[in-house]
Amino acid sequence: MSTIQHAYVGLGANLGDAQATLRTVLEQLRRTAGILSCLSSHFYRTAPVDATGPDYINAVAALDTTLAPLDLLDVLQALENQHGRQRPYHNAPRTLDLDLLLYGDAALDHERLILPHPRMHLRAFVLMPLRDL
C-alpha cells in the first residue's frame, strides 16, 4: 500500500473564464487516480505579479495523495496542457497555472521541481488561500 501524503497546489488563471476553469480543474483533480481528496480555498482575484494582463483568479487545493511528487507534477502539467496552457514567455498570461507548493514535509531540489515552492512565502495570492485551508 502506498503512503498517503498531504500536498498543496496553487491554482491560477487569467485568460478565458478563469473561475470556470478552476472549478473544472478541481473536479478533475478529485477524479484523478491517486488523489484521495481535494479541498479548495476560496477564490481570490489578484493583479498579475511582474507581468501585464487581466487579473488572476487564484486558489489553493489541499490534496491527500498516493502519487509521488514528480508523478503529481506530471498530472498537474497534463491538466495545464489540456486547458490550453502555453508558455510563450516568462510570466505570460495563462489559461491555467498549477504549482505544487508543498508535499508533506518533503524538501526536494530537482531540475523539474523544487519543494517547498521557493517563492510561495512572497506571494499573497498563495498565502491567503493557504490560510483558508
Contacts in CASP RR format, 6 or more apart in sequence:
PFRMAT RR
TARGET T0000
AUTHOR 0000-0000-0000
METHOD contacts of the structure
MODEL  1
MSTIQHAYVGLGANLGDAQATLRTVLEQLRRTAGILSCLSSHFYRTAPVD
ATGPDYINAVAALDTTLAPLDLLDVLQALENQHGRQRPYHNAPRTLDLDL
LLYGDAALDHERLILPHPRMHLRAFVLMPLRDL
2 34 0 8 1.000
2 66 0 8 1.000
3 66 0 8 1.000
4 36 0 8 1.000
4 64 0 8 1.000
4 65 0 8 1.000
4 66 0 8 1.000
5 64 0 8 1.000
5 65 0 8 1.000
5 66 0 8 1.000
5 103 0 8 1.000
5 104 0 8 1.000
5 106 0 8 1.000
6 62 0 8 1.000
6 63 0 8 1.000
6 64 0 8 1.000
6 102 0 8 1.000
6 104 0 8 1.000
7 62 0 8 1.000
7 63 0 8 1.000
7 64 0 8 1.000
7 65 0 8 1.000
7 69 0 8 1.000
7 72 0 8 1.000
7 100 0 8 1.000
7 101 0 8 1.000
7 102 0 8 1.000
7 103 0 8 1.000
7 104 0 8 1.000
8 60 0 8 1.000
8 61 0 8 1.000
8 62 0 8 1.000
8 63 0 8 1.000
8 100 0 8 1.000
8 101 0 8 1.000
8 102 0 8 1.000
8 130 0 8 1.000
8 133 0 8 1.000
9 29 0 8 1.000
9 60 0 8 1.000
9 61 0 8 1.000
9 63 0 8 1.000
9 76 0 8 1.000
9 98 0 8 1.000
9 99 0 8 1.000
9 100 0 8 1.000
9 101 0 8 1.000
10 58 0 8 1.000
10 59 0 8 1.000
10 60 0 8 1.000
10 61 0 8 1.000
10 97 0 8 1.000
10 98 0 8 1.000
10 99 0 8 1.000
10 100 0 8 1.000
10 101 0 8 1.000
10 126 0 8 1.000
10 129 0 8 1.000
11 22 0 8 1.000
11 25 0 8 1.000
11 26 0 8 1.000
11 40 0 8 1.000
11 58 0 8 1.000
11 59 0 8 1.000
11 60 0 8 1.000
11 61 0 8 1.000
11 96 0 8 1.000
11 97 0 8 1.000
11 98 0 8 1.000
12 18 0 8 1.000
12 22 0 8 1.000
12 56 0 8 1.000
12 57 0 8 1.000
12 58 0 8 1.000
12 59 0 8 1.000
12 94 0 8 1.000
12 96 0 8 1.000
12 97 0 8 1.000
12 98 0 8 1.000
12 125 0 8 1.000
13 21 0 8 1.000
13 22 0 8 1.000
13 56 0 8 1.000
13 57 0 8 1.000
13 83 0 8 1.000
13 94 0 8 1.000
13 95 0 8 1.000
13 96 0 8 1.000
13 97 0 8 1.000
14 48 0 8 1.000
14 53 0 8 1.000
14 54 0 8 1.000
14 55 0 8 1.000
14 56 0 8 1.000
14 57 0 8 1.000
14 93 0 8 1.000
14 94 0 8 1.000
15 54 0 8 1.000
15 93 0 8 1.000
15 94 0 8 1.000
15 95 0 8 1.000
16 95 0 8 1.000
18 56 0 8 1.000
18 57 0 8 1.000
19 43 0 8 1.000
19 57 0 8 1.000
21 83 0 8 1.000
21 95 0 8 1.000
21 96 0 8 1.000
22 43 0 8 1.000
22 57 0 8 1.000
22 59 0 8 1.000
22 96 0 8 1.000
24 83 0 8 1.000
25 79 0 8 1.000
25 83 0 8 1.000
25 96 0 8 1.000
25 98 0 8 1.000
26 38 0 8 1.000
26 40 0 8 1.000
26 59 0 8 1.000
26 61 0 8 1.000
28 79 0 8 1.000
29 35 0 8 1.000
29 38 0 8 1.000
29 61 0 8 1.000
29 63 0 8 1.000
29 75 0 8 1.000
29 79 0 8 1.000
30 37 0 8 1.000
30 38 0 8 1.000
32 75 0 8 1.000
34 65 0 8 1.000
34 66 0 8 1.000
34 67 0 8 1.000
35 63 0 8 1.000
35 64 0 8 1.000
35 65 0 8 1.000
35 67 0 8 1.000
35 75 0 8 1.000
36 63 0 8 1.000
36 64 0 8 1.000
36 65 0 8 1.000
36 66 0 8 1.000
37 62 0 8 1.000
37 63 0 8 1.000
37 64 0 8 1.000
38 61 0 8 1.000
38 62 0 8 1.000
38 63 0 8 1.000
39 61 0 8 1.000
39 62 0 8 1.000
39 133 0 8 1.000
40 59 0 8 1.000
40 60 0 8 1.000
40 61 0 8 1.000
40 62 0 8 1.000
41 59 0 8 1.000
41 60 0 8 1.000
41 61 0 8 1.000
41 128 0 8 1.000
41 129 0 8 1.000
41 130 0 8 1.000
41 132 0 8 1.000
41 133 0 8 1.000
42 59 0 8 1.000
42 129 0 8 1.000
42 132 0 8 1.000
43 57 0 8 1.000
43 58 0 8 1.000
43 59 0 8 1.000
44 57 0 8 1.000
44 58 0 8 1.000
44 59 0 8 1.000
44 125 0 8 1.000
44 128 0 8 1.000
44 129 0 8 1.000
45 55 0 8 1.000
45 56 0 8 1.000
45 57 0 8 1.000
45 58 0 8 1.000
46 55 0 8 1.000
46 56 0 8 1.000
46 58 0 8 1.000
46 124 0 8 1.000
46 125 0 8 1.000
47 55 0 8 1.000
47 56 0 8 1.000
48 54 0 8 1.000
48 55 0 8 1.000
48 56 0 8 1.000
48 91 0 8 1.000
48 93 0 8 1.000
49 91 0 8 1.000
49 123 0 8 1.000
49 125 0 8 1.000
50 91 0 8 1.000
51 91 0 8 1.000
51 92 0 8 1.000
51 93 0 8 1.000
52 93 0 8 1.000
53 93 0 8 1.000
54 93 0 8 1.000
56 125 0 8 1.000
58 125 0 8 1.000
58 126 0 8 1.000
58 129 0 8 1.000
59 129 0 8 1.000
60 101 0 8 1.000
60 126 0 8 1.000
60 129 0 8 1.000
60 130 0 8 1.000
60 132 0 8 1.000
60 133 0 8 1.000
62 133 0 8 1.000
63 72 0 8 1.000
65 72 0 8 1.000
67 75 0 8 1.000
69 100 0 8 1.000
69 103 0 8 1.000
69 106 0 8 1.000
69 108 0 8 1.000
69 113 0 8 1.000
69 115 0 8 1.000
70 110 0 8 1.000
70 112 0 8 1.000
70 113 0 8 1.000
72 100 0 8 1.000
72 103 0 8 1.000
73 100 0 8 1.000
73 112 0 8 1.000
73 113 0 8 1.000
76 98 0 8 1.000
76 99 0 8 1.000
76 100 0 8 1.000
77 98 0 8 1.000
79 96 0 8 1.000
79 98 0 8 1.000
80 94 0 8 1.000
80 96 0 8 1.000
80 97 0 8 1.000
80 98 0 8 1.000
83 95 0 8 1.000
83 96 0 8 1.000
84 95 0 8 1.000
84 96 0 8 1.000
85 94 0 8 1.000
85 95 0 8 1.000
85 96 0 8 1.000
85 97 0 8 1.000
86 92 0 8 1.000
86 94 0 8 1.000
86 95 0 8 1.000
99 117 0 8 1.000
99 120 0 8 1.000
100 113 0 8 1.000
100 115 0 8 1.000
100 117 0 8 1.000
101 116 0 8 1.000
101 117 0 8 1.000
101 120 0 8 1.000
101 126 0 8 1.000
101 130 0 8 1.000
102 115 0 8 1.000
102 116 0 8 1.000
102 117 0 8 1.000
102 120 0 8 1.000
103 115 0 8 1.000
106 115 0 8 1.000
107 115 0 8 1.000
107 116 0 8 1.000
108 114 0 8 1.000
108 115 0 8 1.000
117 126 0 8 1.000
120 126 0 8 1.000
120 127 0 8 1.000
120 130 0 8 1.000
121 127 0 8 1.000
END
